[in-house]
Amino acid sequence: MNEPYFLTEAAGEKVPIILSSPHSGVEFPDELKAHFRPELAAQPDDTDWFVNQLYNFAPELGITMIHAKYSRWVIDLNRDPHSKPLYNDGRIITELVPKTDFFGSEIYVDKKHVPDDAEIERRTENYYKPYYRKIESLLRERIGEFRQVLLWDAHSIRRFVPTIQSEPFPDMILGDNDGKSASGEIIEIALSNLRKGKYGVNHNSPFKGGNITRSFGRPENKIYALQLEMSKTNYMNDDELTFNEEKANEVRNVLRPVFENLIEYLNQV
């Protein structure tokens, strides 16, 4: 079976950062394509559109990138494998294998295609676990070379999702699971550099980092993890469907120095 992710190797000398984009996948496995409502699956709404394209500068900095092949509607790579809720504040939280989109719309053609426990387990084995195993492998490889490593989990979201919160989201939200997934120094470098740009930056609110950040961030072992959520309108047209290169370059001008400063710090220790 082909791997359920795409890997972009670092161009040139590697650095101690791995970049993950678990929600930018748009494909559906052949055996599942007919199960989803075609008018929705043609453009799955909950996709972190073009995030891997936004970070296209990362490999030239020496960063290896991994991003999902399949839509998060097949299986959500940033959810707890047992669908344990990440938040308890009343917001909509789609499951490991979602039945609806963020707006509550049914995504399957009919009830018979809604996955049962056996199908959820099959998808977990085929699509979820390989992504986690690859991240673990990349982190082990880097920690062996550099003694410490950072996993940067990259996300985007609609500017306004009323089923999550009643107000529009800020431009950017840095999540570190309330300081549990990264050291104070790493967090400060990321936050201070993000805030040098024109964008509003929240910290751990309303997102603290999903299952990837919470699973891999082990500061006591010099393995750090941060999640950056950002509003799609930062780098897309206001329709939140079309990539906007000019806006994307403005975001890149903020992100690139963040990584350059993190690389410098990680290489010092």
N, C-alpha and C positions, 0 to 999 in steps of 0.2 A: 504494500500500500504506500502511496506517496505520502510524504509527511504533511501534516495539516497546518503548516506554517511556511513562511518564506524567510530565508536568512540572507542578509546582506553583510558580507564580511567587511571588516575594517580595511580601508585602502591604505596600505603602508604600515607603519609601525603601530601596533596595538596599544591601547591605553586601558586603564582599569575602570571602564564604564561599559555597561551593556544597556542597550535601549530596547524596550519592549513596547509593542502596540497591539494589545490583544483584541481591540474592537474595530480595527480597520478592515477586517475581512468582509467580502461581499459575495463570495461564492457559496453554493450549496452542493453537497455531495449528490452524485447522480441518483442514488437510491432514495433521496429525500426531496428532490426538486418538485415533484408533483404533489407533495403533501402540504405545501405552503400556498396561501392565497396568492395567485400570480400577480395581481395588481399591487400587492405589497412587496412580494419577493423581488420584483423587478427593480425596486429601489428601497431596500430595507431601512426603515426610518431611523432606527436606533444605532446606525453605523457611525463610528468616529471617522467621518469622511476625510480621506486624503491625509491623515495624520502622518503616515509613513512618508508621503511626499513632502509634507511640511518640514520634516526633519532630514531632508535629503543631504544636508551638509554634514551630518554626523559621521559617516564612514571616512570622510577625508580628514577628520580629527582623530581617527584611529578607533572609533566606536563601532562595535558590531551591533547590528540591528536584527531583531526578530519580530515579525508581525504575522497576525493570524491570516490564514487563507480563507476560512469559512466565516460566515455571518455569525454574530453572537446569538442569533435565533436558533442556530443548530445546537450550540452549547456556549454558555457564557464563561469565558476563560478567567474572568475576574470575580467569580462568585465562589463562595464556599462549596466544596464538593458535595456537601449534604444539605445545601440550600439554607444553611443557618443565616438568618438576617444579619447584615452588616450594620444596620441602624435600627433604632426602635422609636423613632420620632413620628411615626405615622405616614411617612412618605411611601410611595409605591416602590417596591423592591422586586424586580423580576427574579425568577428562580434560576437555578443552574441551567435548566432547560426551559426557557420561557414558553408560556402559552399565549401571552399577549405582548403587545408593544408597550411603551411607556405611557401611552394614552389609554390603555385598557382595551384596545382593539384585538379581537381574536386573529391570530396569524395563520392558523391551520384551516385547510379547506373545510374539514368537518371533524366531528368528535373522534371518529375512528382513527384519525391520524395523530391525535394528541399522544405523545409518547408515554408508555407505561414504564414501570420500574426496570424491566429488562432492556427496553430501548434506551433509557437514560444511562444504564450501566454500559451498554454497548458504545454509546457516544462518549462517555467518560473515558473508556479504555482507548478508543480510536482517535479522539480529537482533543481531549482535555489533558490527559496525562502526558502525551508526547510533548506538548508545549511546555509543561512544567519540568519535565525531565531535561529538555534542551536548555532551558534557563539555568537549571541546577548545574548542568555540565559546563556551560559557559562561565558561570560564576566560579566554579571550582578551578577551571583552567586559569582564570584571571587572578584569583587569590593565590594560586601557586606561583604566579609570575611577579605579582606586585605586593602581596601581603595584605592588601585591602582592596575592596571593589565596591562600586556603586551600581545598583540597578535603577534605571530611570524608567518609570512606567508612564507612557504618554497617552493622553486621552483628550477628547473634545466632546462637547454637548451643545444642544440647542441653547440659545440665549435664554429661553423661557420654557420651562416644563412645569406647568401648574400642579401636576400630580406629585412632584418632588418638593417644590416650595412655591409660595405665592408670589414671590418677587423674581425678577430676572436675575440670572447668575452674574457674579462679577466676571471680569475679563479672564482672570487666572486664579486657580486655587491650588496651592501646594499642600499635599497631604503626606504626613509621616506617622500616622496612627498615634497622634498626641505625643510625639517624641519617642515612640517605642521602636521605630524602624530605622532610625539613623542617629548619628551623633549630633550633638549640639553644634559643632563646628560645621559639619556638612550642611545642616539645615540653615544655618546663618549665611553661609556662602551662597546657597541657592536663593534664599529669600532676598538678601540684600542686593544681589545682582539682578534678580527679576524686577525688583522695585526701582531700579535705575531707569527702566523704560517708561513709556507713557501709559502703561496698563495698570489698572487696579488689581492688586494681588491680595487674596485672602489666604489665611493659614488654617488648615484643618476644618474649615467651615465654608460650605456645607458638606464637603467631602474630606475624609481623613485618609483616603487610600483604600483600595479594595483588597481582595484576597491575595493578589500577587504581592502587593506592598507588605501586607501583614504576614504573609508566609515566608518571604525571602529576607526581609530586613532583620538581621541578627547583629546589631552593633557590637555586642560582646565578642563576636567572632570577626570583627572588622568587615562585615558584609552589610552594606547599607542599602536602603530602598526608599525611593521617593516617588510619589505620583504627582504628575502635573495635569490637572484638568483645565481646559480653557474653553471659552465660548467660541462656537464655530464662526461667528461673525468676525472674529479677529483675523481670520485668514480666508474666509469665503465671502461671497456676495451675501447680501441681506436675505436672499431666498434660502440660504443655508443648504444649497444644492450644488453650487458652482464654485470651483476653486478660483481664488483671486490672487494672481502671482504678485501683484504690487503689495497687497496687504500681507501676504505671506512673507515677503522679504522684510517687511517692517518687524514682524514677529521674529524672524530668523536673526535679525540684527540685535534682538534682545537675548534670544536663547543661546546664540553662539558664545558670547562672552561668559554666560553662566557655565557652560561646559568647559571652556578654556580655564576658568578659575578653579573649577572642581578638579580638573585633570592636574593642574599645578599642585593643588593641595594633596591630592591622593598620591602623587609621585614623590612628595616630600617625606612621607612617613615611612 
